[in-house]
Amino acid sequence: MDALERITCLIIGSGPAGYTAAIYAARANLKPVLYQGIQPGGQLTITTEVENYPGYADGVQGPEMMVHFEKQAARMGADIRYGLATKVDFSSQPYKVQIDEEKWIEADSVIIATGASARWLGLESEQRLNGYGVSACAVCDGFFFRGKEVAIVGAGDTAAEEALYLSKLCTTVHMLIRRDAMRASKVMQKRVLQSPNIKIYWNTETDEVLGEKHVTAVRIRNNKTGEKQEIPVSGFFVAIGHEPNSAIFKGMIDMDEAGYIKTIPGTSKTNVEGVFAAGDVQDKIYRQAVTAAGSGCMAALDAERYLGAKGIH
């Protein structure tokens, strides 16, 4: 067997967390290698306008912002590669990571920044109009629908929170709930039910999102009666949860029941020494570009201290 490539600091994933970790690790001369994964740039590449990231006074397109992050990491000296981590072995040091199901590499430290993926309903129209009125993040995109009518799908705390957020901006929020009850906590349900401009549709499925170039309406179906109706809306928000992209780490690292990687509070450290996690793969609460970037910085600083204490440079 050929000698494995040995990397001081391996970063898996390329959203704001991964790229920020690469910028800091490169500046600390850790010679980081970053594998971009299946969606270079992460969830921001499917976002159109980003207006809430500091420093962009006029806003920026999500994909363009990720190009800026990547260029900055490359300019600092990060080795950015195409490739997907497909298997890991954290049972002994140096840690081993397989890329694209073929090549194994060894790493003295690993920063996991694989992010999360929004759950979708699985409609063709939902994907076609994604970024053109369809969104999985009300906090990111709600601002663009001020004074308009929108629909939101979901029944948990996140859906309730996003519906309330939208209700402050939009004239009417049509909340579509599959069953005859909400999963959200009692306090969140109460707030939603007390909001005069949130209209709840129980026992309701989304049949289709309508519109040619952008969302114009949503067609819904009552799953008790089969009756269909169209609601004119400009925005359609999907709030049925996120899946952390953590499957390859199962059994190797501590996670919660939803698959989010656990980190020691106030740090990016996992239960495996020398393995750090940043961004949405370990954050189900905030899930913003700016918080992901901040945790990427933490992971690089934690990795630098860890490698320094081990005498690895």
N, C-alpha and C positions, 0 to 999 in steps of 0.2 A: 504494500500500500504506500502511495506517495505521502510525503510529509504534508500534514495539513497546514494551510495558511493560518498564521497566528496573528490575531488582531488584539490590540490593547483595549480598545473600546468599540464595541459593536452596537449600532443603533438600528432597531428594527421598526420601520415605519417612517412615513414622511409627511405628516401633517405639521401644524404649528409646533407640537411638542417635539417631534423627531428633528425637525430642522433647527429649532432653537437649541436643543441639546447638542446638535452637531456644531453649531456656531460656537458655543461655549467650550465644548470639548476640544475643538480645533485650536481655539485661542489658548487653551491650557496645554497645547502640544501633546494631546493624547492620541493624535493621528486617528481620529474616528473614521470608521467605515459605516456608511448608512445604506441599508437596502430599502428601496422605496415601496416594495409591496405591490399589491394588486391594483391600488388606486393612488398613484403618485400625487401627493398634495392632499390626500384624504378627503373628508366630507366637504371641505371648502371648494373643491373643484366642481361640485354640483350645486354650489350656491352662486347666485348671480351677483347682486350688489352687496358689498359689506360696508356698512356705515358706522359700526360701533367699535372698530379697531382703532386705538389711539394712533395719531400721527398721519392718518389719511384724511386731511381736512375736507376733501371733496368726495370721500368714499372711494372704493376700489372694487373691481370685480374679483370674486373669490379665486378663480384660476390664476389671474394676474398676480395677486398677492402671494400665492404659493410659489410662483416663478421668482418673485423677489426674494422670498425666504431661501429658496434653493440656491439662487445665484450668490447670495450673501454667505451661505454655508460653504459653497464651493470656493469663493474668494478667500475665505479664512483657511482653506486647506483641507476641508472634509472630502473624503473619497466617497462620492455618491454613485451608487450602482443600481441598475435595474435588477430586480430579482425578488423572489418571495420566500420568506422563511417558512419551511414546510414541516420541520421537526426540530425538537430541541432535546438536549440531554444535559440537565443541570445536576446530575448525581455526583459528579466529581469535577474538580478544577484542573486545567482550564475547561470552561464550558464549551460544549459542542453544539453547533447550529447547522442544520442542513438547509441549503438554498436550492429552490426549484427541484426538489426531490432527487438531486443528484450529488451536488458538491457539498462536502462537510468543511466547516471552518472551526477554528478554536478561538475562544475569546477570554481575555482576563476579566473583562467586565461587560455586562450587557444592559442596555437601556431599552426597555420595551415601550414602544410608542405606537402600537398597532391600531389604536382608536376604537371606534364603535361604528356600527352601521344602523341607520334608522330602519325600523320595520315598516314595510309598505303593505298595502292591501292586495297588491298583485294585479292591478288593472293596467291595461295597455295605455289608456288615456292618462293615468296618473304619472307614468314614466315619461310619456310624450310631452306633457305640460309641466314637468318638473322644472322649476326655475321660471316658469311663465304663469305663475299663480298657484302652482302646487308647491307646498313646502312641508318640511318635517320639523321646522323650528320657528315657533311664533315669536320668540324673543329676537331672533335674527331678522325675520322678514315682516313682522306685523306692521311695522312703521310704514311700509309701502301701501298699506290698505286703509290708511286713515280716512274716515268718513265714508267707508264703503261697507258692503255686506260681505261676510265671509262664512264659511262652514268649517267645522272642526270635527274630526272623528276620534273617539276615544272615551274611556270611562274611568280612568285611573286618576291618581293625584296630578300627574304631569298634564293630562288633558284638561283637568279642572283648572289648574294653574294657568295654562296657556289660554283657555277660554276666558278667564278673568282678565288676563293681560290684554287680550284682543278686545274685550268689552270696553276697555278704557279708550281705545282708538277707533273702533268701528261702530257703525250705526246699529247693526244687528249681527249677533254671532249665532249661527244655527249649529247646535251641538247634536251630533248624530251618535246615538248609543244603541248598540246591538241588542242588549237585553232590556228587561223592564226595571233594571236597577243599575246604580253606578258602583264601581269598585273603590272609588276615591274615599278618603277618610271622611268621617261625619262633618267635621268642621269645613272641609273643602266643598262638600256637597251643599251644605247650608249656604255658603257664600255664592255658589253658582245659582242655586234655586232662588236666592234673593236678588240676583242681578236682573233688573228689568229688561235689559236688551240681550240677554242670553235666552234663546228659545230652544227648548229640549225636545228632541224627537226620540221617543222610546221605541224599542223593537225595530230598529231601522238599520238597513244595510245600504251601502253605497253601490248603486248599480253602475254608474258611469260618471266621469267628470267630463263636462261638455265645453267645447270651444275649439276653434281652429288654431289660432296663433297664441291665444291666452285664454285663461279660464273665464267662461261667461255664466256657467250654471252647473249645478250638480243634480243628477237624477237619482232619487232615492226610492227604496222599496220597503214597505212594511212587511216584516217577515212573518207576521201573523195573518194578515189579510191578503198579502200579495199586491196590494195597491201601490201604484207608482206615482210619483209627482216630481216636478222639476222646480228647483229653487234657484232663482238668479243670484249668483255670487261672483265676486271678482277674485276671491282667494279661497283655496281649499287646503286646510292644514291636517296633516296626519300625525296623530299623537298617540300611537299604540305601542310606544316603547322603542328602545334601542337594544341592539345585541352587541356586547363588547366582542371585539375580534381577538378572542383569547383561547380558542379551541386547542391550538397546538401546545399551550402551556398547561393544560389540564393534567393533574397528577404530579406536576413538577413544582407547583408554586401555589400558595394559599389564595383562594378566591372566595367571594361570597356566593350565595345560592344562585345569583343571576349570572355569574361568570365574570364579574368585575374583579380585577386583581387587587388584593388588599395591600395597602402600604402603611407603614408605621406613621401615625398622625404627625403632621408637621415635617415629614420627609418624603422622599421618593423610594425609600428602602422597602424591599419585599422581605419575606421570611428567608429567602436564600441570599446568603452573603455575596455581595458583588453583582447582584441582579436588581435593577431599579425599574420602576414603572412610572410613566408620565402620560398626561393627556387623558382622553376619554376612555381609555381601556381601564383606568382606575378611578374615574370621576363620573358618577352618575348624577351628581347634583347640579353642577354649574354648566359643564359642556359648552364652554365658549372658547373661541380662538385665543383670546387673551389669557384665560386661565390655563389653557393647554400649553401655551408658550411659556408662561411662568413656571409651570411644573416641569417643562423640558429643561429650563435653566437650572432648577433644583436638582434634577437627575444628573446633569453634567457635573455640577459642583459636588454632589454626593459621590459620584464615580471618581472624580479627581481626588477627593480626600481618601477614599477607600484605596485607590491604587497607590497614592503617596504613602499611606500607612503600611502597605504591603511591600513598599520599595520597588514598585513596578513603574517604569516611565516609558 
